[in-house]
Amino acid sequence: MNRIRPVVVSAVALFAVASLSACGDMAGGAQGPQHGEPGHKMLQVATVDGVGAVVTDADGKTLYRFDKDLSSPPTSNCDGDCTKSWLPMLAGVATPMLKGIQDTQVGTATRKDGSKQITLNGFPLYEYAGDKAAGDMNGQGANGTWFAVAPDGSKITAKSKAGGAGY
């Protein structure tokens, strides 16, 4: 009977060490998943000079909506080459964290490939590949169909200082 006890204690200790080491990256400033990777997402509100309140991701990157998408039912019409410039904000494993946005406005749309994309007021959200830093709005007004998103999910038509780019 004494032989079983050390084995059980060793197994419990090994499990505890493995569990704690799996949490090691959480506190250390390591970046979480990006726009297209599964994981926990954040939608927050930031102020952009000359534009006002804009929805951004956790890194402060502007989020956009596409006029050719549908809000009811939520449908993305940006596929194929479109997604090289306009990166769908894919839903993570949990409900996105929200700062300054009502949770009743946030949902998901099922993309043609079966992945889930985060929506705000029914419209799928995207990042623009040409935005390199927090506060950039280089995609604003691109092709007359891409617009930054306000906290209520409406499109922002004001031009940023950086102007707009194409797809």
NORBELQUI-V8116 format. One record per helix or strand. SS is the DSSP state (2 for helix, 1 for strand). FROM is the first residue (numbers start at 1). LEN is the number of residues. If there is no record, write none. Layout:
SS	FROM	LEN
SS	FROM	LEN
This chain:
2	2	21
1	42	7
1	52	5
1	62	1
1	64	3
1	70	2
1	74	2
2	82	4
1	86	3
1	90	1
1	97	3
2	103	3
1	106	5
1	116	5
1	123	2
1	126	3
1	139	1
2	142	3
1	146	4
1	155	1
1	164	1
